[in-house]
Amino acid sequence: MEFHYYYLIQDFLGVLLCFLGIIMVYLCLKMIFIRSFSKNSMLFLIKYSLFIIAGVNLLSNNFELKPWILSMILMITSFIITPKQRIL
C-alpha cells in the first residue's frame, strides 16, 4: 500500500470539520436548554450539523473529486444559512 499525502489531508480536514461541528452543536444545544428555543438557535444547529455531515463525507469516502465537491456545497450552504441576528 502506497502512502499519499492527499489521503492524509482529506482525513485531517474531515476530522477537523467533524470536531468543530460536534463542539458547536453541543454549544447550540446547551444554549437552547438554557434559553428558550428560537428560530436563530435552530438555524445555528442546522448550520453546524452541515459541518458534521461535510466532515463525515470526507472521512468515509476515498480521495475523489465527488466527496470534495459535495463537502464544499455543504459548507457553502452552511455559510448561507447564517442567521441575521446575533444570539448573546
C-alpha positions as CSV (number, residue, x, y, z in Angstrom):
1,M,0.0,0.0,0.0
2,E,1.4,3.3,-1.0
3,F,1.3,6.4,1.2
4,H,-0.1,9.6,-0.3
5,Y,-0.3,12.9,1.4
6,Y,-3.7,13.8,-0.2
7,Y,-5.3,10.9,1.8
8,L,-3.8,12.5,5.0
9,I,-5.1,15.9,4.0
10,Q,-8.6,14.7,3.4
11,D,-8.7,12.8,6.6
12,F,-7.3,15.7,8.6
13,L,-9.9,18.1,7.2
14,G,-12.7,15.6,7.8
15,V,-11.7,15.2,11.4
16,L,-11.3,18.9,11.9
17,L,-14.8,19.6,10.4
18,C,-16.4,16.9,12.5
19,F,-14.7,18.1,15.7
20,L,-15.7,21.7,15.1
21,G,-19.3,20.7,14.2
22,I,-19.7,18.5,17.2
23,I,-18.4,21.1,19.6
24,M,-20.6,23.8,18.1
25,V,-23.7,21.6,18.0
26,Y,-23.1,20.8,21.7
27,L,-22.9,24.6,22.5
28,C,-26.0,25.2,20.5
29,L,-27.9,22.5,22.4
30,K,-26.6,23.9,25.7
31,M,-27.8,27.4,24.6
32,I,-31.2,26.0,23.7
33,F,-31.6,24.3,27.0
34,I,-30.5,27.4,29.0
35,R,-32.6,29.8,27.0
36,S,-35.8,29.3,25.1
37,F,-35.9,27.6,21.7
38,S,-35.9,30.1,18.9
39,K,-35.6,30.3,15.1
40,N,-32.0,31.5,15.3
41,S,-30.9,28.7,17.6
42,M,-32.4,26.2,15.2
43,L,-30.5,27.8,12.2
44,F,-27.3,27.6,14.2
45,L,-28.0,24.0,14.9
46,I,-28.6,23.2,11.2
47,K,-25.5,25.2,10.2
48,Y,-23.2,23.2,12.4
49,S,-24.9,19.9,11.6
50,L,-23.9,20.6,8.0
51,F,-20.3,20.9,9.2
52,I,-20.5,17.4,10.7
53,I,-22.1,15.9,7.6
54,A,-19.3,17.5,5.4
55,G,-16.6,16.1,7.7
56,V,-18.1,12.6,7.7
57,N,-18.4,12.8,4.0
58,L,-14.7,13.4,3.7
59,L,-13.8,10.7,6.2
60,S,-16.0,8.0,4.8
61,N,-15.0,8.3,1.1
62,N,-11.8,7.7,-0.8
63,F,-9.9,10.5,-2.4
64,E,-12.1,11.6,-5.3
65,L,-13.5,14.8,-6.7
66,K,-17.1,14.0,-5.8
67,P,-16.8,14.0,-2.0
68,W,-14.8,17.2,-2.1
69,I,-17.5,18.9,-4.3
70,L,-20.3,17.6,-2.0
71,S,-18.4,18.8,1.1
72,M,-17.9,22.3,-0.4
73,I,-21.5,22.5,-1.3
74,L,-22.5,21.6,2.2
75,M,-20.0,24.2,3.6
76,I,-21.3,27.0,1.3
77,T,-24.9,26.1,2.3
78,S,-23.9,26.3,5.9
79,F,-22.5,29.8,5.3
80,I,-25.7,30.9,3.6
81,I,-27.9,29.6,6.5
82,T,-26.2,32.0,9.0
83,P,-28.9,33.8,11.0
84,K,-29.3,37.6,10.7
85,Q,-29.5,38.3,14.4
86,R,-26.8,37.6,16.9
87,I,-27.6,35.5,20.0
88,L,-25.9,36.8,23.1
